[in-house]
Amino acid sequence: MADTAEQYRRFAAMEARGASPLYEQLALGVAGDRDLLDLLSALPPAKRQPNLLFAATRYVSGTPSGYDDFRLAVLANRDTIVATMLSRRTQTNEPARCAALYPLLASLPQPLALIEVGASAGLCLLPDRYAYTYSYTDPADAHTDRHGHSYSDPHGDGPVGAADSPLRLHCQVKGTPPARFAEPGPITVAWRAGLDLNPLDVTNPDDVQWLRTLVWPGQRDRLRRLNTAIALAQSDPPRIVRGDLTTALAGLAAQAPPSATLVVFHTAVLYYVPEADRATFVEQVERLDGHWISQEGPDVLPDITARLHQPPPSDTVSYVLALDHEPVAISAMHGGWMDWSARG
Ligand SMILES: C[S@@+](CC[C@H](N)C(=O)[O-])C[C@H]1O[C@@H](n2cnc3c(N)ncnc32)[C@H](O)[C@@H]1O
């Protein structure tokens, strides 16, 4: 129970603070609430996560006004909320993460054959359908919070990517990118496929509702972005195969057209995979004739993180972006900024 309380306190301090005052309040409340900690301790450890409890509660009974309201909702709907937590996963799909992937994808020989492992609904599998603006201001300036959730594009150049896309992703850039990533040109996707333990379907209203509920309360920019990306995906949904990334990757890669550059990528996924299985996956991806892009938390692929010459920020969750096992930048958890100065 102490571990779960600590998990909620850490979530409040590292993830929710500055990003969602309501989730910060709820996480701190749960950390000191014996009844809710009891309820969580009856669940498998992987199902005790704050994001899952909060999303399941909002999915079942709407967004609470504060901790007391939340507590009442959980206790009154206990069975339905637990059933939702057991049947659903935290599958937050954040298309803004594509802004960090884009310069890497554009640096490779086109056209591309993309495989996203841990694709959720596949919104990061559509990097060619979004427009990107990169502004070279310091991410610590007043235009962005430390999570990159609210930002403007005061000094940016024109968009790259699909310039007329209804979804324009802004990214504040710190540091100087290596020349090969500095002026990303267009990308062409000849073939794409996702792989997920539980693919979400953008044409299924329940899955869409779950995806929306995974966006934290108050994050209106993120919700708008999600809705726009879902609408884009609905017009031509990406193919997502049900399977485990440790066993199904080679079979899927064999379907990619050999004339295109194979790129296997993942963002915010390997954290959910046991350490031994991560090593199996890395061995498999490195055996393929293609490229590998990872965008994962600093603890997830520690040998990549160890080659950064400056550690990722310790006061917020960020990701290490790597191409073919080499770290190239640090990026924001939900998109919005990237920092090239930390690379090795
Ligand atoms: C947090 S979501 C990230 C989705 C997407 N990559 C993004 O960044 O928006 C993690 C996804 O990884 C999937 N996943 C976790 N373990 C997996 C595994 N062993 N094999 C395939 N998918 C997995 C989950 O089902 C979930 O959809």
The ligand as a Gaussian input file, in Angstrom:
#p B3LYP/6-31G(d) Opt

LIG

0 1
 C        0.810000       4.987000     -23.708000
 S        0.305000       4.176000     -25.178000
 C        1.264000       5.051000     -26.381000
 C        0.563000       5.110000     -27.736000
 C        1.330000       5.832000     -28.821000
 N        2.606000       5.204000     -29.064000
 C        1.550000       7.298000     -28.480000
 O        2.687000       7.668000     -28.137000
 O        0.620000       8.079000     -28.573000
 C        1.167000       2.615000     -25.045000
 C        0.627000       1.538000     -26.003000
 O        1.521000       0.424000     -25.999000
 C        0.746000      -0.748000     -26.078000
 N        1.561000      -1.877000     -25.586000
 C        2.037000      -2.059000     -24.329000
 N        2.740000      -3.209000     -24.263000
 C        2.743000      -3.752000     -25.507000
 C        3.296000      -4.936000     -26.078000
 N        3.994000      -5.804000     -25.338000
 N        3.077000      -5.185000     -27.389000
 C        2.346000      -4.311000     -28.152000
 N        1.798000      -3.177000     -27.654000
 C        1.986000      -2.900000     -26.356000
 C       -0.482000      -0.436000     -25.228000
 O       -1.552000      -1.304000     -25.525000
 C       -0.740000       1.018000     -25.621000
 O       -1.627000       1.112000     -26.704000

